[in-house]
Structures are given as structure tokens and as C-alpha cells.
Amino acid sequence: MKNMELPSYNIKNNMAIFLERSFMMITILETSFKHHSHLTQDFTIFPITEIEQHQIRTENKENFGEVFTPAALCDKMILISKPLPDQFNIDLCCGMGNFTIRMLRYFTNTFPDFNLKSYLENYHWFNELNPENVTVLLDIFKNVQINLLVGPAEKIKHMKCDSNGIFLKGIWHWNGKKWITDVEEPEDFDKFFEY
Ligand SMILES: C[S@@+](CC[C@H](N)C(=O)[O-])C[C@H]1O[C@@H](n2cnc3c(N)ncnc32)[C@H](O)[C@@H]1O
């Protein structure tokens, strides 16, 4: 096939479609995240400047060190670290993915050609240990094929990479010895704790 240059109006149209889709997708993700976290803030704003209510689930504070970061603080950290949509990223100890949700809102509001789905599928990885949070995370991001490492962050150095040194895509679990994929039996989830 002849390699033809696309007319600029087509490129603009494609960009507009990606952005419109990204706006739709981030709104769906935020709605689901708010449902699970019981937050009521307006998540379409970036940055959120006022620290309003945030969820602290004290029952998981002792065993998983679980205290969720308020959105306003996530936003401050995002503004300081300046992540980019064409750089690889991993949301370590992600909980329900609140840092990622806020970063996706930042990308959507900031970069006119941001393609949320493509970013999540190709540049982004999550990591979380607590199966309860993993279940919520998978529900929030159910419309996207996320990359997720379920297991201890300290074992990520053993994760398999492709020939370019990039983590393999998909959902992986730490079985106590190595990262495995295609875990079908729910009871395999218990293996997370054998490390
Ligand atoms: C303080 S919460 C932070 C959650 C989220 N990143 C935030 O900022 O709100 C810590 C999270 O790390 C998870 N976690 C604890 N130890 C971990 C480990 N060794 N590897 C991966 N995740 C871990 C907990 O289950 C919890 O969801």
C-alpha cells in the first residue's frame, strides 16, 4: 500500500475523537472510583486545591499500611513530578488507583491529543498487594485492558520484560517464587501472601 500523508483535517478529527473518548472514559472511571471510595468531590477539576473529605479505611491500616492519599495531595504531587503521557509509568502500591485516576484527569485536561485507552494499555502498570483493592481496581478499570502486578512491590525487580526491557503486559501475580499470568482459579489469590 502506498504510504500516503493524511490530510491535516483528518489528523485533527482523529485527535478530537481520541480526546472526546478520553473525556468520556475518564468520567466513567471517576464515577466508578467515587462510587467505591465514597468521595464526593468534583473530580473533573485539575488541580483540586481544597482538601475535602477523604476515605481512611482503618481496618486495613495496620496490616496493609492503607491510608488513601486525598485527591488534592495527589494533584500537588502530580504537578511536582510532571508525568508525561508518552513515558512509562507504574503506580506502585496503587490501592484503588487514585493517583492514576488523578493523573489521567491531568493528562486529559492538559494534552489535546491524549488517548487514555492507548496510554493505559501501553505505557502504564499498576501494582497492589491487597486482593480487596485489586478487586475494586479491576472493577473501576473493567473497560480497559490494564497492566497489573498483583503482589509485593519489592518483587517487581523479578518481573519479566520484553527485548526492550519493558515489562510484559497483562495481569500478573506473584506466586511466592515468580510472576505468573493467566491465574484462573480464585484460590490462587492466596498465593500472594506466600512471599
Ligand atoms: C498508603 S496506601 C496508598 C494507596 C494509594 N496509592 C494512595 O496513595 O491512596 C498503601 C497501599 O499499598 C498496598 N501495599 C502495602 N504493602 C504493599 C506491598 N509490599 N506491595 C504492594 N502494595 C502494598 C496496600 O494494600 C495499600 O493499598
The ligand as a MOL file (V3000), in Angstrom:
LIG
                    3D

  0  0  0     0  0            999 V3000
M  V30 BEGIN CTAB
M  V30 COUNTS 27 29 0 0 0
M  V30 BEGIN ATOM
M  V30 1 C -0.9800 4.0280 51.9840 0
M  V30 2 S -1.9710 3.0370 50.8470 0 CHG=1
M  V30 3 C -1.8080 4.0490 49.4140 0
M  V30 4 C -2.8180 3.7540 48.3450 0
M  V30 5 C -2.7710 4.7510 47.1910 0
M  V30 6 N -1.5360 4.6640 46.4350 0
M  V30 7 C -2.9310 6.1530 47.7280 0
M  V30 8 O -1.9860 6.9370 47.6200 0
M  V30 9 O -4.0020 6.4590 48.2350 0 CHG=-1
M  V30 10 C -0.8170 1.7370 50.5960 0
M  V30 11 C -1.2820 0.6430 49.6410 0
M  V30 12 O -0.2000 -0.2070 49.4060 0
M  V30 13 C -0.6220 -1.5520 49.4690 0
M  V30 14 N 0.5640 -2.3090 49.8970 0
M  V30 15 C 1.0440 -2.4830 51.1490 0
M  V30 16 N 2.1950 -3.1850 51.1170 0
M  V30 17 C 2.4550 -3.4350 49.8070 0
M  V30 18 C 3.4980 -4.1090 49.1180 0
M  V30 19 N 4.5120 -4.6740 49.7640 0
M  V30 20 N 3.4430 -4.1870 47.7700 0
M  V30 21 C 2.4090 -3.6530 47.0780 0
M  V30 22 N 1.3860 -2.9990 47.6750 0
M  V30 23 C 1.4030 -2.8820 49.0200 0
M  V30 24 C -1.7700 -1.5550 50.4540 0
M  V30 25 O -2.6370 -2.6470 50.2350 0
M  V30 26 C -2.4130 -0.2110 50.1670 0
M  V30 27 O -3.4030 -0.3120 49.1680 0
M  V30 END ATOM
M  V30 BEGIN BOND
M  V30 1 1 1 2
M  V30 2 1 2 3
M  V30 3 1 2 10
M  V30 4 1 3 4
M  V30 5 1 4 5
M  V30 6 1 5 6
M  V30 7 1 5 7
M  V30 8 2 7 8
M  V30 9 1 7 9
M  V30 10 1 10 11
M  V30 11 1 11 12
M  V30 12 1 11 26
M  V30 13 1 12 13
M  V30 14 1 13 14
M  V30 15 1 13 24
M  V30 16 1 14 15
M  V30 17 1 14 23
M  V30 18 2 15 16
M  V30 19 1 16 17
M  V30 20 1 17 18
M  V30 21 2 17 23
M  V30 22 1 18 19
M  V30 23 2 18 20
M  V30 24 1 20 21
M  V30 25 2 21 22
M  V30 26 1 22 23
M  V30 27 1 24 25
M  V30 28 1 24 26
M  V30 29 1 26 27
M  V30 END BOND
M  V30 END CTAB
M  END
